[in-house]
Amino acid sequence: MASIRFQNVTKRFGDIVALDDASFEIRDNAFFCLFGPPLSGKSTILKLILGLETPDTGGIFIDGQPVAHVSPAKRNVAMVFQNLALFPHMSALDNVRFPLVERKIPEAQIRARVAQVTEKLHIGHILGKPPAQLSGGERQRVAIARALVRDPAAYLMDDPISALDARLREETRVELRRIQQEMQKTLVYVTHDQEEAMSVADGMAVLESGRIRQIGTPEDLYRQPNSTYVAEMLGAPRINVIPGDMAGVIALPNLPAGAARIGIRPENLRVNPGGGEGTISEIEPLGAFTTLSIDARGQTLKASLRGQPDLQTGAHVSLSVDPARAHFFDAAGNALAVDA
């Protein structure tokens, strides 16, 4: 069991600031996602927790204890790297057993622990095969089993399922969530896939260029983004962010003071046939939903409608939004507080 806290942590690599004055806390037993584009600082945070890197300034605490001078081997955290890093000359079973053998755990305990973990991950039938004979999904599960078998205080996973196809990614992230809940362990998970982060995390941090832009539950970040950056990072189709002077196009009579931009989630944009300033330029039927591209005053807005509405490209439509579901941002892209 482990809580993890960063206090004003900065890490530089030469002139590059990989992590800039980061402060956050991951509670015990949480499934916490670090989410952001490449080079935003996600993997640096994992390496700092693991002890592969040391901060230039600030403190890192595991279960309330500072770990600046604690070696990686003594931090009791396990890492699953993006490239999986299985030993090619060993069978899947020996790869899973390896951390326990290295620690000279008694053989009876090794067998019991391996059996427990491999059963949870449904890989018992492939344990005799070497990595070269396994599929990408099977190798990924073996790498995860090797981390789980250690029974550490926390697990760190660096985008471990990015190489899998979409169906297998969906199945595996659900499986990881189930395993984390069953084992009641802290899991820190790096991903650049917003759907992945939002579907499994208790909490998440959105990063940009080494800075933590916002921390909260996925629901809070989606519903109350503190900036256009966070708003645009979460949600598919992407949120519409339009100039404040287009308020009339979406039937918003009043804007908060200082509102330079308006954000509208595609599912909250109402589309009414006939009249209005919008013209449908594209229709994407997606089964239960249909995505529309609508041109208005030189801007293209996305709308997500249920079912398959009777609309055609080239049709003129009017647009509106419930003011309570609109987001307002100042000229710098920061969210504005709006009175209820």
C-alpha positions as CSV (number, residue, x, y, z in Angstrom):
1,M,0.0,0.0,0.0
2,A,1.4,3.4,-1.0
3,S,0.5,7.0,-1.3
4,I,2.8,9.1,-3.5
5,R,3.4,12.8,-3.2
6,F,5.4,15.3,-5.2
7,Q,6.3,18.6,-3.6
8,N,7.5,21.3,-5.9
9,V,9.6,18.9,-8.0
10,T,11.6,20.2,-10.9
11,K,13.7,18.0,-13.2
12,R,15.9,19.3,-16.0
13,F,17.9,17.6,-18.7
14,G,20.3,20.2,-19.9
15,D,18.3,23.2,-21.1
16,I,15.1,21.2,-21.2
17,V,12.7,21.4,-18.3
18,A,11.1,18.0,-18.2
19,L,9.1,18.7,-15.1
20,D,8.4,22.2,-13.8
21,D,7.6,22.7,-10.1
22,A,5.2,19.8,-9.9
23,S,3.1,19.3,-6.8
24,F,0.4,16.6,-6.5
25,E,-0.6,13.6,-4.4
26,I,-1.7,10.1,-5.5
27,R,-3.8,8.5,-2.8
28,D,-3.3,4.9,-1.6
29,N,-5.1,2.3,-3.8
30,A,-5.8,4.8,-6.6
31,F,-5.7,4.1,-10.3
32,F,-4.1,7.4,-11.3
33,C,-3.4,8.4,-14.9
34,L,-0.7,10.8,-16.2
35,F,-2.1,12.1,-19.5
36,G,-0.6,14.3,-22.1
37,P,1.2,14.4,-25.4
38,P,4.7,13.1,-26.0
39,L,7.4,15.0,-24.1
40,S,4.9,16.4,-21.6
41,G,6.7,14.9,-18.6
42,K,4.7,11.8,-18.0
43,S,7.5,9.2,-18.2
44,T,9.8,11.5,-16.3
45,I,7.4,11.4,-13.3
46,L,7.4,7.6,-13.4
47,K,11.2,7.5,-13.5
48,L,11.4,9.9,-10.5
49,I,9.0,7.7,-8.5
50,L,11.0,4.6,-9.4
51,G,14.3,6.3,-8.6
52,L,15.8,6.1,-12.0
53,E,16.0,9.9,-12.0
54,T,16.5,12.3,-9.1
55,P,14.8,15.7,-8.9
56,D,16.9,18.9,-9.2
57,T,14.6,20.5,-6.6
58,G,11.7,19.5,-4.5
59,G,10.8,16.3,-2.6
60,I,9.2,12.9,-3.4
61,F,7.4,11.0,-0.7
62,I,6.1,7.4,-0.7
63,D,3.8,6.6,2.2
64,G,4.9,9.9,3.7
65,Q,8.6,9.1,3.7
66,P,11.1,11.0,1.6
67,V,12.8,8.8,-0.9
68,A,15.5,11.1,-2.4
69,H,18.2,8.9,-1.0
70,V,16.4,5.5,-1.3
71,S,17.7,3.3,-4.1
72,P,15.2,2.0,-6.7
73,A,15.5,-1.6,-5.4
74,K,14.3,-0.5,-1.9
75,R,11.4,1.7,-3.0
76,N,9.1,-1.4,-3.5
77,V,7.5,-0.2,-6.7
78,A,7.3,-2.2,-9.9
79,M,7.5,-0.9,-13.4
80,V,6.0,-2.1,-16.7
81,F,7.9,-0.3,-19.5
82,Q,6.4,0.6,-22.9
83,N,8.7,-1.8,-24.8
84,L,7.8,-4.6,-22.3
85,A,11.5,-5.7,-22.1
86,L,10.9,-9.5,-21.7
87,F,14.0,-11.7,-21.6
88,P,14.0,-13.4,-25.0
89,H,15.9,-16.5,-23.9
90,M,13.4,-17.3,-21.1
91,S,10.0,-18.8,-21.3
92,A,7.0,-16.8,-20.3
93,L,6.9,-18.6,-17.0
94,D,10.5,-17.9,-16.2
95,N,10.0,-14.2,-17.1
96,V,7.1,-14.0,-14.6
97,R,9.1,-15.9,-11.9
98,F,12.3,-13.8,-12.4
99,P,11.6,-11.0,-9.8
100,L,10.9,-13.6,-7.1
101,V,13.8,-15.8,-8.0
102,E,16.2,-12.8,-7.8
103,R,14.9,-12.0,-4.3
104,K,15.4,-15.6,-3.3
105,I,11.8,-16.1,-2.3
106,P,11.0,-19.8,-1.3
107,E,9.9,-22.0,-4.2
108,A,6.5,-22.8,-2.6
109,Q,5.7,-19.1,-2.4
110,I,6.9,-18.5,-5.9
111,R,4.6,-21.2,-7.3
112,A,1.6,-19.9,-5.3
113,R,2.2,-16.3,-6.3
114,V,2.7,-17.1,-10.0
115,A,-0.4,-19.3,-10.1
116,Q,-2.5,-16.5,-8.6
117,V,-1.3,-13.8,-11.0
118,T,-1.3,-15.9,-14.1
119,E,-4.8,-17.0,-13.4
120,K,-6.0,-13.4,-13.0
121,L,-4.4,-12.5,-16.4
122,H,-5.5,-15.7,-18.2
123,I,-2.1,-16.7,-19.4
124,G,-1.6,-20.1,-17.9
125,H,-1.8,-21.8,-21.4
126,I,1.2,-19.8,-22.8
127,L,3.7,-20.0,-19.9
128,G,5.8,-22.6,-21.7
129,K,6.4,-20.4,-24.8
130,P,9.3,-18.0,-25.3
131,P,8.4,-14.3,-26.0
132,A,9.1,-14.7,-29.8
133,Q,6.2,-17.2,-30.1
134,L,3.7,-14.9,-28.3
135,S,1.4,-12.3,-29.8
136,G,1.7,-8.7,-28.9
137,G,-1.2,-9.0,-26.4
138,E,0.3,-12.1,-24.8
139,R,3.7,-10.5,-24.4
140,Q,2.0,-7.5,-22.8
141,R,0.2,-9.7,-20.3
142,V,3.3,-11.5,-19.4
143,A,5.1,-8.2,-18.7
144,I,2.3,-7.1,-16.5
145,A,2.3,-10.5,-14.7
146,R,6.0,-10.1,-14.0
147,A,5.3,-6.7,-12.3
148,L,2.2,-8.0,-10.4
149,V,3.9,-11.1,-9.1
150,R,6.3,-9.0,-6.9
151,D,3.4,-7.7,-4.8
152,P,4.9,-4.2,-4.5
153,A,3.4,-1.2,-2.8
154,A,2.7,0.5,-6.2
155,Y,2.7,-0.4,-9.8
156,L,4.0,2.0,-12.5
157,M,3.0,1.5,-16.1
158,D,4.4,3.5,-19.0
159,D,1.9,3.3,-21.9
160,P,2.1,-0.6,-21.8
161,I,-0.8,-1.3,-24.2
162,S,-0.2,1.3,-26.9
163,A,1.1,-1.3,-29.4
164,L,-2.0,-3.4,-29.2
165,D,-5.0,-3.1,-31.6
166,A,-8.0,-1.2,-30.6
167,R,-10.1,-4.2,-29.5
168,L,-7.3,-5.7,-27.4
169,R,-6.5,-2.3,-25.8
170,E,-10.1,-2.0,-24.7
171,E,-10.2,-5.5,-23.2
172,T,-6.8,-5.1,-21.5
173,R,-7.6,-1.7,-19.9
174,V,-10.8,-3.2,-18.4
175,E,-8.8,-6.1,-17.2
176,L,-6.2,-3.9,-15.6
177,R,-8.9,-1.9,-13.8
178,R,-10.4,-5.1,-12.5
179,I,-7.0,-6.4,-11.3
180,Q,-6.1,-3.1,-9.6
181,Q,-9.4,-3.1,-7.7
182,E,-9.0,-6.7,-6.6
183,M,-5.4,-6.3,-5.4
184,Q,-6.1,-2.9,-3.8
185,K,-2.8,-1.4,-5.0
186,T,-1.8,2.0,-6.1
187,L,-1.4,2.0,-9.9
188,V,0.2,5.0,-11.8
189,Y,-0.5,4.7,-15.5
190,V,1.0,6.8,-18.3
191,T,-1.0,7.2,-21.5
192,H,-1.5,9.6,-24.4
193,D,-4.9,8.2,-25.1
194,Q,-7.7,10.3,-23.5
195,E,-10.3,7.6,-23.9
196,E,-8.0,5.2,-22.1
197,A,-7.4,7.6,-19.3
198,M,-11.0,8.6,-18.8
199,S,-12.3,5.1,-18.8
200,V,-10.1,3.6,-16.0
201,A,-8.8,6.4,-13.8
202,D,-9.9,7.4,-10.3
203,G,-7.9,10.6,-10.8
204,M,-5.7,12.0,-13.6
205,A,-3.2,14.8,-14.2
206,V,-3.2,16.6,-17.6
207,L,0.4,17.6,-18.5
208,E,1.8,20.0,-21.0
209,S,5.6,20.6,-21.6
210,G,6.5,19.5,-18.1
211,R,3.7,21.4,-16.4
212,I,0.7,20.0,-14.7
213,R,-2.3,21.9,-16.1
214,Q,-5.1,20.3,-14.0
215,I,-5.7,17.4,-11.7
216,G,-9.0,15.8,-10.8
217,T,-11.4,13.0,-11.6
218,P,-12.0,12.4,-15.3
219,E,-15.5,13.6,-14.9
220,D,-14.5,16.9,-13.2
221,L,-11.8,17.6,-15.9
222,Y,-14.3,17.0,-18.7
223,R,-17.1,19.0,-17.2
224,Q,-15.0,21.8,-15.6
225,P,-11.8,22.2,-17.6
226,N,-9.7,25.1,-16.2
227,S,-8.3,26.1,-19.7
228,T,-8.9,25.6,-23.4
229,Y,-5.8,23.3,-23.3
230,V,-7.5,20.8,-20.9
231,A,-10.9,21.2,-22.6
232,E,-9.4,20.4,-26.0
233,M,-7.4,17.4,-24.7
234,L,-10.5,15.6,-23.4
235,G,-13.5,14.5,-25.5
236,A,-14.1,13.0,-28.9
237,P,-15.2,14.7,-31.1
238,R,-13.0,17.6,-29.8
239,I,-14.7,20.5,-28.1
240,N,-15.7,23.5,-30.2
241,V,-13.8,26.6,-29.2
242,I,-15.0,29.7,-31.0
243,P,-14.5,33.5,-30.7
244,G,-16.7,35.3,-28.2
245,D,-18.1,37.4,-31.0
246,M,-19.9,34.3,-32.4
247,A,-22.2,34.2,-29.4
248,G,-25.1,35.2,-31.6
249,V,-24.6,32.2,-33.9
250,I,-25.2,29.8,-31.0
251,A,-28.0,31.9,-29.4
252,L,-26.1,33.0,-26.3
253,P,-27.4,36.5,-25.5
254,N,-25.0,37.2,-22.6
255,L,-21.4,36.4,-22.0
256,P,-19.5,36.7,-18.7
257,A,-17.2,39.7,-18.4
258,G,-13.8,39.0,-20.1
259,A,-15.1,36.1,-22.2
260,A,-13.0,36.0,-25.3
261,R,-13.7,32.4,-26.3
262,I,-16.6,30.0,-25.9
263,G,-16.3,26.2,-25.6
264,I,-19.2,23.9,-26.6
265,R,-19.0,20.1,-26.4
266,P,-20.3,18.6,-29.7
267,E,-23.0,16.6,-27.7
268,N,-24.2,19.9,-26.2
269,L,-24.6,21.8,-29.5
270,R,-28.2,21.9,-30.6
271,V,-29.0,21.7,-34.3
272,N,-32.3,22.8,-35.7
273,P,-33.2,22.5,-39.4
274,G,-34.1,25.6,-41.4
275,G,-32.8,29.2,-41.1
276,G,-29.7,30.2,-39.0
277,E,-26.2,30.8,-40.1
278,G,-24.9,27.2,-40.1
279,T,-24.4,25.0,-43.2
280,I,-23.9,21.3,-42.9
281,S,-20.7,20.4,-44.7
282,E,-20.2,16.8,-43.7
283,I,-22.2,14.0,-42.1
284,E,-20.6,11.0,-40.4
285,P,-23.1,8.2,-39.4
286,L,-21.6,6.3,-36.5
287,G,-24.5,4.0,-35.6
288,A,-25.9,5.2,-32.3
289,F,-24.6,8.7,-33.0
290,T,-24.1,10.9,-36.0
291,T,-21.3,13.6,-36.2
292,L,-22.0,16.7,-38.2
293,S,-19.6,19.3,-39.4
294,I,-21.2,22.7,-39.6
295,D,-19.7,25.8,-41.2
296,A,-20.6,29.2,-39.8
297,R,-18.8,32.5,-40.2
298,G,-15.6,30.8,-41.3
299,Q,-15.6,28.4,-38.4
300,T,-16.3,24.7,-38.5
301,L,-18.2,23.3,-35.5
302,K,-18.8,19.7,-34.6
303,A,-22.2,18.4,-33.4
304,S,-22.9,14.9,-32.1
305,L,-26.5,13.9,-32.4
306,R,-28.2,10.7,-31.3
307,G,-29.3,8.2,-34.0
308,Q,-29.4,9.1,-37.6
309,P,-31.1,12.5,-38.1
310,D,-32.8,13.3,-41.4
311,L,-30.3,15.9,-42.5
312,Q,-28.4,16.5,-45.7
313,T,-25.1,18.2,-46.6
314,G,-25.7,21.7,-47.7
315,A,-28.7,22.2,-45.5
316,H,-29.0,25.4,-43.5
317,V,-29.4,25.0,-39.7
318,S,-29.7,27.2,-36.6
319,L,-27.5,26.5,-33.6
320,S,-28.0,26.9,-29.9
321,V,-26.6,25.7,-26.6
322,D,-27.8,25.7,-23.0
323,P,-25.7,28.4,-21.3
324,A,-25.2,26.1,-18.3
325,R,-23.4,23.7,-20.6
326,A,-21.2,26.3,-22.3
327,H,-17.6,27.0,-21.2
328,F,-16.1,30.5,-21.2
329,F,-12.4,31.4,-21.4
330,D,-10.5,34.6,-21.3
331,A,-8.0,35.7,-24.0
332,A,-5.2,33.7,-22.4
333,G,-7.4,30.5,-22.5
334,N,-8.1,30.3,-18.8
335,A,-11.6,29.3,-17.7
336,L,-13.9,32.0,-16.3
337,A,-16.0,31.5,-13.2
338,V,-19.7,31.8,-14.0
339,D,-22.3,32.5,-11.3
340,A,-24.9,29.8,-11.1
